[in-house]
Amino acid sequence: MSRSALEVEWEAQPDDPDSEDLGYDLDDWERIRASGVDSEKFLYLPEDEELLREEAFVVAAPAAVVDLLDNR
């Protein structure tokens, strides 16, 4: 079975592409442990207050958060 041009192009891409090539803008976020019964949950807030005003935040369980350097 022959591979499609898309498959060939996909496999030719680098394992660690430049974030700008992906259209990402890197920002600093602060991790805050949730208080209360379940202390294994975290709230991630952007350090840029303007983003916070735009409702940019993430609530995540520990299993949902991975270090991208370890999980490529």
N, CA, C and O atoms as CSV, one atom per row, in Angstrom:
chain,resi,resn,atom,element,x,y,z
A,1,MET,N,N,0.847,-1.169,0.000
A,1,MET,CA,C,0.000,0.000,0.000
A,1,MET,C,C,0.900,1.242,0.000
A,1,MET,O,O,1.831,1.336,0.800
A,2,SER,N,N,0.631,2.158,-0.865
A,2,SER,CA,C,1.451,3.362,-0.935
A,2,SER,C,C,0.946,4.401,0.062
A,2,SER,O,O,-0.240,4.463,0.386
A,3,ARG,N,N,1.882,5.204,0.530
A,3,ARG,CA,C,1.525,6.248,1.483
A,3,ARG,C,C,1.098,7.496,0.731
A,3,ARG,O,O,1.616,7.801,-0.343
A,4,SER,N,N,0.161,8.202,1.305
A,4,SER,CA,C,-0.311,9.433,0.673
A,4,SER,C,C,0.732,10.534,0.849
A,4,SER,O,O,1.607,10.451,1.711
A,5,ALA,N,N,0.619,11.554,0.024
A,5,ALA,CA,C,1.530,12.694,0.120
A,5,ALA,C,C,1.411,13.362,1.492
A,5,ALA,O,O,2.396,13.870,2.027
A,6,LEU,N,N,0.213,13.360,2.052
A,6,LEU,CA,C,0.002,13.957,3.368
A,6,LEU,C,C,0.761,13.180,4.448
A,6,LEU,O,O,1.372,13.780,5.332
A,7,GLU,N,N,0.722,11.848,4.376
A,7,GLU,CA,C,1.461,11.031,5.339
A,7,GLU,C,C,2.960,11.270,5.238
A,7,GLU,O,O,3.648,11.365,6.254
A,8,VAL,N,N,3.462,11.366,4.023
A,8,VAL,CA,C,4.887,11.612,3.809
A,8,VAL,C,C,5.268,12.981,4.368
A,8,VAL,O,O,6.299,13.121,5.027
A,9,GLU,N,N,4.439,13.986,4.104
A,9,GLU,CA,C,4.710,15.331,4.609
A,9,GLU,C,C,4.672,15.355,6.139
A,9,GLU,O,O,5.510,15.999,6.771
A,10,TRP,N,N,3.709,14.659,6.729
A,10,TRP,CA,C,3.581,14.607,8.185
A,10,TRP,C,C,4.828,13.990,8.811
A,10,TRP,O,O,5.368,14.533,9.775
A,11,GLU,N,N,5.279,12.892,8.288
A,11,GLU,CA,C,6.446,12.208,8.841
A,11,GLU,C,C,7.733,12.992,8.628
A,11,GLU,O,O,8.713,12.767,9.339
A,12,ALA,N,N,7.751,13.904,7.664
A,12,ALA,CA,C,8.944,14.710,7.399
A,12,ALA,C,C,9.066,15.898,8.359
A,12,ALA,O,O,10.098,16.569,8.387
A,13,GLN,N,N,8.020,16.158,9.141
A,13,GLN,CA,C,8.043,17.302,10.053
A,13,GLN,C,C,8.943,17.007,11.253
A,13,GLN,O,O,9.060,15.852,11.662
A,14,PRO,N,N,9.582,18.034,11.822
A,14,PRO,CA,C,10.470,17.827,12.966
A,14,PRO,C,C,9.692,17.415,14.216
A,14,PRO,O,O,8.528,17.781,14.381
A,15,ASP,N,N,10.350,16.645,15.097
A,15,ASP,CA,C,9.727,16.244,16.359
A,15,ASP,C,C,9.511,17.431,17.285
A,15,ASP,O,O,8.591,17.427,18.103
A,16,ASP,N,N,10.349,18.436,17.156
A,16,ASP,CA,C,10.294,19.594,18.040
A,16,ASP,C,C,10.183,20.872,17.206
A,16,ASP,O,O,11.154,21.621,17.099
A,17,PRO,N,N,9.006,21.131,16.610
A,17,PRO,CA,C,8.866,22.312,15.750
A,17,PRO,C,C,8.936,23.602,16.553
A,17,PRO,O,O,8.645,23.617,17.749
A,18,ASP,N,N,9.317,24.664,15.898
A,18,ASP,CA,C,9.348,25.985,16.513
A,18,ASP,C,C,7.910,26.406,16.807
A,18,ASP,O,O,7.031,26.241,15.961
A,19,SER,N,N,7.668,26.944,17.990
A,19,SER,CA,C,6.300,27.325,18.378
A,19,SER,C,C,5.706,28.359,17.428
A,19,SER,O,O,4.493,28.380,17.220
A,20,GLU,N,N,6.545,29.215,16.852
A,20,GLU,CA,C,6.045,30.211,15.902
A,20,GLU,C,C,5.514,29.548,14.635
A,20,GLU,O,O,4.577,30.050,14.015
A,21,ASP,N,N,6.114,28.415,14.248
A,21,ASP,CA,C,5.636,27.690,13.073
A,21,ASP,C,C,4.245,27.112,13.303
A,21,ASP,O,O,3.502,26.869,12.352
A,22,LEU,N,N,3.898,26.893,14.564
A,22,LEU,CA,C,2.589,26.340,14.910
A,22,LEU,C,C,1.559,27.430,15.199
A,22,LEU,O,O,0.389,27.138,15.448
A,23,GLY,N,N,1.998,28.679,15.166
A,23,GLY,CA,C,1.090,29.787,15.434
A,23,GLY,C,C,0.872,30.042,16.915
A,23,GLY,O,O,-0.089,30.715,17.286
A,24,TYR,N,N,1.752,29.512,17.778
A,24,TYR,CA,C,1.614,29.691,19.222
A,24,TYR,C,C,2.368,30.921,19.695
A,24,TYR,O,O,3.423,31.262,19.159
A,25,ASP,N,N,1.822,31.578,20.695
A,25,ASP,CA,C,2.503,32.644,21.419
A,25,ASP,C,C,2.709,32.137,22.840
A,25,ASP,O,O,1.737,31.836,23.532
A,26,LEU,N,N,3.959,32.037,23.285
A,26,LEU,CA,C,4.240,31.540,24.624
A,26,LEU,C,C,3.971,32.628,25.654
A,26,LEU,O,O,4.346,33.785,25.464
A,27,ASP,N,N,3.321,32.246,26.741
A,27,ASP,CA,C,3.021,33.155,27.842
A,27,ASP,C,C,3.376,32.469,29.149
A,27,ASP,O,O,3.454,31.243,29.215
A,28,ASP,N,N,3.590,33.264,30.184
A,28,ASP,CA,C,3.825,32.729,31.519
A,28,ASP,C,C,2.490,32.605,32.239
A,28,ASP,O,O,1.690,33.540,32.264
A,29,TRP,N,N,2.266,31.429,32.825
A,29,TRP,CA,C,1.044,31.180,33.582
A,29,TRP,C,C,1.433,30.760,34.995
A,29,TRP,O,O,2.476,30.141,35.206
A,30,GLU,N,N,0.587,31.101,35.952
A,30,GLU,CA,C,0.816,30.747,37.346
A,30,GLU,C,C,-0.072,29.566,37.718
A,30,GLU,O,O,-1.260,29.550,37.399
A,31,ARG,N,N,0.516,28.566,38.403
A,31,ARG,CA,C,-0.252,27.399,38.848
A,31,ARG,C,C,-0.647,27.604,40.302
A,31,ARG,O,O,0.202,27.858,41.157
A,32,ILE,N,N,-1.943,27.492,40.577
A,32,ILE,CA,C,-2.467,27.678,41.927
A,32,ILE,C,C,-3.216,26.412,42.322
A,32,ILE,O,O,-4.123,25.970,41.616
A,33,ARG,N,N,-2.827,25.832,43.457
A,33,ARG,CA,C,-3.517,24.633,43.949
A,33,ARG,C,C,-4.896,25.030,44.468
A,33,ARG,O,O,-5.023,25.999,45.217
A,34,ALA,N,N,-5.916,24.292,44.077
A,34,ALA,CA,C,-7.283,24.571,44.525
A,34,ALA,C,C,-7.399,24.270,46.014
A,34,ALA,O,O,-6.826,23.297,46.505
A,35,SER,N,N,-8.131,25.094,46.714
A,35,SER,CA,C,-8.348,24.853,48.140
A,35,SER,C,C,-9.624,24.044,48.312
A,35,SER,O,O,-10.444,23.951,47.399
A,36,GLY,N,N,-9.775,23.471,49.471
A,36,GLY,CA,C,-10.977,22.697,49.731
A,36,GLY,C,C,-10.689,21.215,49.820
A,36,GLY,O,O,-9.576,20.805,50.150
A,37,VAL,N,N,-11.693,20.417,49.525
A,37,VAL,CA,C,-11.615,18.972,49.695
A,37,VAL,C,C,-10.588,18.334,48.768
A,37,VAL,O,O,-9.783,17.518,49.216
A,38,ASP,N,N,-10.599,18.682,47.510
A,38,ASP,CA,C,-9.718,18.040,46.531
A,38,ASP,C,C,-8.533,18.952,46.222
A,38,ASP,O,O,-8.616,19.810,45.343
A,39,SER,N,N,-7.435,18.764,46.944
A,39,SER,CA,C,-6.282,19.644,46.766
A,39,SER,C,C,-5.374,19.202,45.627
A,39,SER,O,O,-4.304,19.781,45.443
A,40,GLU,N,N,-5.768,18.199,44.862
A,40,GLU,CA,C,-4.974,17.745,43.717
A,40,GLU,C,C,-5.447,18.384,42.415
A,40,GLU,O,O,-5.088,17.926,41.331
A,41,LYS,N,N,-6.234,19.416,42.516
A,41,LYS,CA,C,-6.665,20.152,41.326
A,41,LYS,C,C,-5.986,21.511,41.323
A,41,LYS,O,O,-5.708,22.094,42.371
A,42,PHE,N,N,-5.727,21.998,40.119
A,42,PHE,CA,C,-5.001,23.249,39.977
A,42,PHE,C,C,-5.748,24.206,39.059
A,42,PHE,O,O,-6.481,23.790,38.162
A,43,LEU,N,N,-5.550,25.467,39.299
A,43,LEU,CA,C,-6.065,26.525,38.445
A,43,LEU,C,C,-4.851,27.197,37.830
A,43,LEU,O,O,-3.922,27.575,38.544
A,44,TYR,N,N,-4.849,27.348,36.527
A,44,TYR,CA,C,-3.755,28.004,35.824
A,44,TYR,C,C,-4.241,29.365,35.355
A,44,TYR,O,O,-5.224,29.471,34.621
A,45,LEU,N,N,-3.538,30.399,35.788
A,45,LEU,CA,C,-3.916,31.769,35.445
A,45,LEU,C,C,-2.781,32.449,34.697
A,45,LEU,O,O,-1.613,32.285,35.050
A,46,PRO,N,N,-3.119,33.209,33.668
A,46,PRO,CA,C,-2.068,33.938,32.947
A,46,PRO,C,C,-1.533,35.069,33.821
A,46,PRO,O,O,-2.278,35.694,34.576
A,47,GLU,N,N,-0.229,35.319,33.705
A,47,GLU,CA,C,0.357,36.423,34.460
A,47,GLU,C,C,-0.065,37.771,33.887
A,47,GLU,O,O,-0.063,38.775,34.600
A,48,ASP,N,N,-0.422,37.801,32.619
A,48,ASP,CA,C,-0.883,39.031,31.969
A,48,ASP,C,C,-2.336,39.282,32.386
A,48,ASP,O,O,-3.232,38.526,32.010
A,49,GLU,N,N,-2.564,40.339,33.157
A,49,GLU,CA,C,-3.912,40.629,33.657
A,49,GLU,C,C,-4.919,40.866,32.538
A,49,GLU,O,O,-6.106,40.589,32.710
A,50,GLU,N,N,-4.470,41.365,31.414
A,50,GLU,CA,C,-5.384,41.597,30.286
A,50,GLU,C,C,-5.985,40.274,29.804
A,50,GLU,O,O,-7.166,40.217,29.464
A,51,LEU,N,N,-5.176,39.217,29.773
A,51,LEU,CA,C,-5.697,37.902,29.386
A,51,LEU,C,C,-6.709,37.399,30.405
A,51,LEU,O,O,-7.705,36.774,30.041
A,52,LEU,N,N,-6.457,37.667,31.665
A,52,LEU,CA,C,-7.385,37.242,32.709
A,52,LEU,C,C,-8.727,37.943,32.549
A,52,LEU,O,O,-9.776,37.339,32.770
A,53,ARG,N,N,-8.698,39.187,32.173
A,53,ARG,CA,C,-9.945,39.912,31.927
A,53,ARG,C,C,-10.716,39.309,30.752
A,53,ARG,O,O,-11.940,39.416,30.675
A,54,GLU,N,N,-9.984,38.680,29.848
A,54,GLU,CA,C,-10.622,38.036,28.692
A,54,GLU,C,C,-11.033,36.598,29.016
A,54,GLU,O,O,-11.338,35.812,28.119
A,55,GLU,N,N,-11.037,36.265,30.314
A,55,GLU,CA,C,-11.452,34.948,30.803
A,55,GLU,C,C,-10.551,33.827,30.319
A,55,GLU,O,O,-11.032,32.752,29.962
A,56,ALA,N,N,-9.248,34.069,30.304
A,56,ALA,CA,C,-8.286,33.030,29.932
A,56,ALA,C,C,-7.829,32.325,31.202
A,56,ALA,O,O,-7.080,32.894,31.996
A,57,PHE,N,N,-8.277,31.089,31.394
A,57,PHE,CA,C,-7.833,30.295,32.530
A,57,PHE,C,C,-8.064,28.824,32.218
A,57,PHE,O,O,-8.805,28.478,31.298
A,58,VAL,N,N,-7.421,27.970,32.996
A,58,VAL,CA,C,-7.552,26.528,32.812
A,58,VAL,C,C,-7.730,25.896,34.184
A,58,VAL,O,O,-6.996,26.225,35.116
A,59,VAL,N,N,-8.691,24.998,34.318
A,59,VAL,CA,C,-8.846,24.175,35.510
A,59,VAL,C,C,-8.535,22.756,35.072
A,59,VAL,O,O,-9.138,22.246,34.128
A,60,ALA,N,N,-7.576,22.105,35.769
A,60,ALA,CA,C,-7.142,20.784,35.309
A,60,ALA,C,C,-6.834,19.856,36.474
A,60,ALA,O,O,-6.321,20.284,37.509
A,61,ALA,N,N,-7.155,18.580,36.291
A,61,ALA,CA,C,-6.765,17.547,37.243
A,61,ALA,C,C,-5.310,17.176,36.973
A,61,ALA,O,O,-4.834,17.357,35.853
A,62,PRO,N,N,-4.596,16.666,37.966
A,62,PRO,CA,C,-3.184,16.330,37.767
A,62,PRO,C,C,-2.932,15.400,36.581
A,62,PRO,O,O,-1.926,15.552,35.888
A,63,ALA,N,N,-3.810,14.458,36.339
A,63,ALA,CA,C,-3.613,13.511,35.237
A,63,ALA,C,C,-3.716,14.181,33.872
A,63,ALA,O,O,-3.240,13.637,32.875
A,64,ALA,N,N,-4.330,15.348,33.823
A,64,ALA,CA,C,-4.508,16.047,32.547
A,64,ALA,C,C,-3.329,16.944,32.199
A,64,ALA,O,O,-3.254,17.467,31.086
A,65,VAL,N,N,-2.406,17.127,33.143
A,65,VAL,CA,C,-1.278,18.033,32.936
A,65,VAL,C,C,-0.007,17.220,32.781
A,65,VAL,O,O,0.333,16.409,33.643
A,66,VAL,N,N,0.690,17.440,31.683
A,66,VAL,CA,C,1.954,16.740,31.449
A,66,VAL,C,C,3.018,17.738,31.030
A,66,VAL,O,O,2.713,18.797,30.480
A,67,ASP,N,N,4.255,17.391,31.292
A,67,ASP,CA,C,5.375,18.204,30.841
A,67,ASP,C,C,5.626,17.860,29.381
A,67,ASP,O,O,5.904,16.705,29.058
A,68,LEU,N,N,5.533,18.828,28.510
A,68,LEU,CA,C,5.678,18.568,27.079
A,68,LEU,C,C,7.082,18.102,26.710
A,68,LEU,O,O,7.266,17.462,25.675
A,69,LEU,N,N,8.068,18.412,27.537
A,69,LEU,CA,C,9.416,17.918,27.264
A,69,LEU,C,C,9.500,16.410,27.469
A,69,LEU,O,O,10.289,15.731,26.812
A,70,ASP,N,N,8.682,15.889,28.387
A,70,ASP,CA,C,8.685,14.451,28.663
A,70,ASP,C,C,7.682,13.675,27.819
A,70,ASP,O,O,7.797,12.455,27.709
A,71,ASN,N,N,6.717,14.339,27.230
A,71,ASN,CA,C,5.627,13.669,26.507
A,71,ASN,C,C,5.488,14.210,25.101
A,71,ASN,O,O,4.551,14.946,24.793
A,72,ARG,N,N,6.432,13.838,24.250
A,72,ARG,CA,C,6.408,14.297,22.865
A,72,ARG,C,C,5.766,13.257,21.994
A,72,ARG,O,O,5.648,13.452,20.784
